[in-house]
Amino acid sequence: MILQPSDRCRFVLVGTTHSGNLGATARAMKTMAIDGLDLVAPMCEVDAQAHAMAANAEDVLHAAEHYADLKTALANCTLALGLTARPRRDGVPALTPREAASMLMQHAGQSAVLLGRERTGLTNEELACCQRLVHIPANPNYPALNIASAVQIMAYEIFLAAKPELSTTIRPASTEALADQPATGAHLEGLHAQFEAMVTASGYSASQPREVLMRRLRNFVNRARPSVEEVNLLRGVIKRLLP
């Protein structure tokens, strides 16, 4: 295997409703030498249809980790990429799959690629857990990629990025200095909780619903991808400000 789930990238399926998509995803991953699969609150079982669609990738399907919620699944993740049907969200352009794969290869810590439900995708709250968004360009008159197809495209780009000799457009991977290691999902959740407490204590609303305000703060932090030291600094300052 080129990529191992412990040191590179995992695919995370959130709220999958059709079991065949579980198996098809496992097959798409294994063809590109990726075996780290997480299932978050699936609405279906790993049944006979899932096994049939997995073909000879049942090992990936059986080894999948199961989680009740997304925050738990991303607790040790330092880079989460969420696939979205929109090329822009909250004024920020989404990465192409090739740009996302290059970013993953330059990232030294645990990373994840998130895909949402078949009909509705990832919720705003789930996208707010991501440091970057990814959009797969498609026919604007029929942008109907299913989950396994999207996984196959992303896995292919990651495979090429991991083997730069196969593509002249992908640069070799580099590593990040330990001092600049991005904060994990669990560490960021602590910061977001403190932000929420500070908003409550201050009474600040910015004339918008609290949910929107907190999501905008999350997006601001996620785009910055702060390091562990930077998050500790912010949390220390906020702790002093809170009563």
C-alpha positions as CSV (number, residue, x, y, z in Angstrom):
1,M,0.0,0.0,0.0
2,I,1.3,3.5,-0.8
3,L,-0.8,5.3,1.8
4,Q,-1.6,4.0,5.2
5,P,-4.5,5.3,7.3
6,S,-2.3,6.0,10.3
7,D,0.0,8.4,8.5
8,R,-1.7,10.0,5.6
9,C,-5.4,10.2,4.7
10,R,-8.7,8.6,5.5
11,F,-12.0,8.9,3.6
12,V,-15.0,9.8,5.9
13,L,-18.5,9.0,4.8
14,V,-21.2,10.9,6.8
15,G,-24.8,9.7,7.0
16,T,-24.6,7.3,4.1
17,T,-28.1,5.9,3.3
18,H,-27.4,3.2,0.6
19,S,-25.3,0.3,1.5
20,G,-24.1,-0.2,-2.0
21,N,-22.2,3.1,-1.8
22,L,-20.2,1.7,1.2
23,G,-18.9,-1.1,-0.9
24,A,-18.4,1.0,-4.1
25,T,-16.4,3.5,-2.0
26,A,-14.2,0.7,-0.6
27,R,-13.5,-0.5,-4.1
28,A,-12.7,2.9,-5.4
29,M,-10.3,3.5,-2.6
30,K,-8.5,0.2,-2.9
31,T,-7.9,0.7,-6.6
32,M,-5.9,3.8,-5.6
33,A,-4.1,2.1,-2.7
34,I,-6.0,3.9,0.1
35,D,-7.4,1.8,2.9
36,G,-8.5,4.2,5.6
37,L,-12.3,4.4,5.7
38,D,-14.5,6.0,8.5
39,L,-18.3,5.7,8.6
40,V,-20.0,8.4,10.6
41,A,-23.6,7.7,11.7
42,P,-24.5,5.6,8.6
43,M,-28.2,5.1,7.9
44,C,-27.6,1.6,6.5
45,E,-25.8,-1.6,7.3
46,V,-22.8,-3.3,5.8
47,D,-25.0,-5.9,4.1
48,A,-24.8,-8.3,1.1
49,Q,-25.2,-5.4,-1.3
50,A,-22.2,-3.6,0.2
51,H,-20.1,-6.7,-0.1
52,A,-21.2,-7.2,-3.7
53,M,-20.3,-3.7,-4.6
54,A,-16.9,-3.9,-2.8
55,A,-15.9,-6.8,-5.1
56,N,-12.4,-7.7,-3.8
57,A,-12.2,-4.7,-1.5
58,E,-14.0,-6.3,1.5
59,D,-10.9,-5.9,3.6
60,V,-11.2,-2.1,3.4
61,L,-14.9,-2.4,4.2
62,H,-14.4,-4.7,7.2
63,A,-11.6,-2.5,8.6
64,A,-13.7,0.7,8.5
65,E,-14.0,2.6,11.7
66,H,-17.5,3.5,12.9
67,Y,-18.3,6.8,14.7
68,A,-21.5,8.2,16.2
69,D,-20.6,11.8,15.3
70,L,-18.2,13.7,13.0
71,K,-16.4,15.6,15.8
72,T,-15.3,12.3,17.3
73,A,-14.1,11.0,14.0
74,L,-12.0,14.1,13.4
75,A,-10.7,14.4,17.0
76,N,-7.1,13.5,15.9
77,C,-7.3,15.0,12.5
78,T,-5.3,18.2,11.6
79,L,-6.6,18.7,8.1
80,A,-10.2,18.0,7.0
81,L,-11.3,18.5,3.4
82,G,-15.1,18.6,2.8
83,L,-16.5,17.9,-0.6
84,T,-19.2,20.4,-1.7
85,A,-21.4,20.8,-4.8
86,R,-20.8,24.5,-4.7
87,P,-17.6,26.0,-6.2
88,R,-17.8,28.8,-3.6
89,R,-19.1,28.9,0.0
90,D,-19.1,31.9,2.3
91,G,-17.2,33.8,-0.3
92,V,-14.3,31.4,-0.3
93,P,-13.5,29.3,-3.5
94,A,-13.3,25.6,-3.0
95,L,-10.1,23.7,-4.1
96,T,-10.1,21.4,-7.1
97,P,-9.4,17.7,-6.4
98,R,-5.9,18.2,-7.8
99,E,-5.2,21.2,-5.6
100,A,-6.6,19.2,-2.6
101,A,-4.5,16.2,-3.3
102,S,-1.3,18.3,-3.5
103,M,-2.3,19.9,-0.2
104,L,-2.8,16.5,1.4
105,M,0.7,15.3,0.3
106,Q,2.3,18.4,1.8
107,H,0.5,17.8,5.1
108,A,2.5,15.7,7.6
109,G,-0.3,15.0,10.1
110,Q,-3.6,13.0,10.0
111,S,-6.0,14.2,7.3
112,A,-9.5,13.3,6.1
113,V,-11.6,13.7,3.0
114,L,-15.3,14.1,4.0
115,L,-18.3,13.2,1.8
116,G,-21.9,13.7,2.9
117,R,-25.3,12.1,2.3
118,E,-26.3,11.0,-1.2
119,R,-29.1,13.6,-1.6
120,T,-28.1,16.5,0.6
121,G,-24.3,16.3,1.1
122,L,-22.6,17.7,4.2
123,T,-24.5,20.1,6.4
124,N,-23.3,23.6,7.1
125,E,-22.3,22.5,10.6
126,E,-20.3,19.6,9.2
127,L,-18.6,21.8,6.6
128,A,-17.7,24.1,9.5
129,C,-15.4,21.3,10.8
130,C,-13.3,21.4,7.6
131,Q,-10.2,23.5,7.1
132,R,-10.7,23.5,3.3
133,L,-13.5,22.7,0.9
134,V,-13.2,20.7,-2.4
135,H,-15.4,21.0,-5.5
136,I,-15.3,18.6,-8.4
137,P,-16.1,20.5,-11.6
138,A,-18.7,18.7,-13.7
139,N,-21.3,19.3,-16.5
140,P,-23.4,22.3,-15.1
141,N,-26.4,20.8,-16.7
142,Y,-26.0,17.4,-15.0
143,P,-23.5,17.6,-12.1
144,A,-24.8,14.3,-10.7
145,L,-21.7,12.6,-9.3
146,N,-22.5,9.8,-6.8
147,I,-20.5,9.2,-3.7
148,A,-18.3,6.4,-5.2
149,S,-17.6,8.5,-8.3
150,A,-16.5,11.4,-6.2
151,V,-14.3,9.1,-4.0
152,Q,-12.7,7.6,-7.2
153,I,-11.8,11.1,-8.5
154,M,-10.3,12.2,-5.2
155,A,-8.5,8.9,-4.6
156,Y,-7.0,9.0,-8.1
157,E,-5.6,12.5,-7.6
158,I,-4.2,11.5,-4.2
159,F,-2.6,8.4,-5.8
160,L,-0.9,10.6,-8.5
161,A,0.2,13.1,-5.8
162,A,1.8,10.3,-3.8
163,K,3.6,9.1,-7.0
164,P,4.8,12.3,-8.7
165,E,6.6,10.3,-11.4
166,L,3.2,9.4,-12.8
167,S,2.3,13.1,-13.4
168,T,4.3,16.1,-14.5
169,T,1.7,18.4,-12.9
170,I,2.1,17.2,-9.3
171,R,5.0,18.3,-7.2
172,P,6.8,15.9,-4.7
173,A,5.5,15.9,-1.2
174,S,7.1,18.0,1.5
175,T,6.7,18.0,5.2
176,E,5.7,20.6,7.8
177,A,7.9,21.6,10.6
178,L,6.8,20.2,13.9
179,A,6.7,23.7,15.4
180,D,4.0,24.6,12.8
181,Q,2.0,21.4,13.3
182,P,-1.7,22.3,12.8
183,A,-4.1,21.8,15.7
184,T,-6.2,18.7,15.8
185,G,-10.0,18.7,15.5
186,A,-10.3,18.1,19.2
187,H,-8.0,21.0,20.0
188,L,-10.0,23.3,17.7
189,E,-13.3,22.2,19.3
190,G,-11.9,23.5,22.6
191,L,-11.2,26.8,21.0
192,H,-14.6,27.0,19.4
193,A,-16.3,26.3,22.8
194,Q,-14.3,29.1,24.4
195,F,-15.3,31.5,21.5
196,E,-18.9,30.6,22.1
197,A,-18.6,31.2,25.9
198,M,-17.0,34.6,25.1
199,V,-19.8,35.5,22.8
200,T,-22.3,34.6,25.5
201,A,-20.4,36.6,28.2
202,S,-20.1,39.6,25.9
203,G,-23.7,39.6,24.7
204,Y,-22.4,40.3,21.2
205,S,-24.6,39.3,18.3
206,A,-23.5,41.4,15.3
207,S,-27.2,41.6,14.4
208,Q,-27.3,38.0,13.1
209,P,-28.5,34.7,14.5
210,R,-26.2,33.1,17.0
211,E,-25.8,30.0,14.9
212,V,-24.6,32.0,11.9
213,L,-22.2,34.0,14.0
214,M,-20.6,30.9,15.4
215,R,-20.4,29.3,12.0
216,R,-18.6,32.4,10.6
217,L,-16.1,32.3,13.5
218,R,-15.5,28.6,12.8
219,N,-14.9,29.3,9.1
220,F,-12.5,32.1,10.0
221,V,-10.5,29.8,12.3
222,N,-10.6,26.9,9.8
223,R,-9.3,29.0,6.9
224,A,-6.4,30.1,9.0
225,R,-5.4,26.5,10.0
226,P,-3.8,27.6,13.3
227,S,-0.9,25.7,14.8
228,V,-1.1,24.0,18.2
229,E,0.9,26.9,19.7
230,E,-1.4,29.5,18.1
231,V,-4.5,27.8,19.4
232,N,-3.0,27.6,22.9
233,L,-2.2,31.3,22.7
234,L,-5.8,32.2,21.7
235,R,-7.2,29.9,24.4
236,G,-5.0,31.4,27.0
237,V,-6.1,35.0,26.1
238,I,-9.8,34.1,26.1
239,K,-9.5,32.3,29.4
240,R,-8.1,35.5,31.0
241,L,-11.0,37.5,29.5
242,L,-13.8,35.2,30.6
243,P,-15.3,35.8,34.1
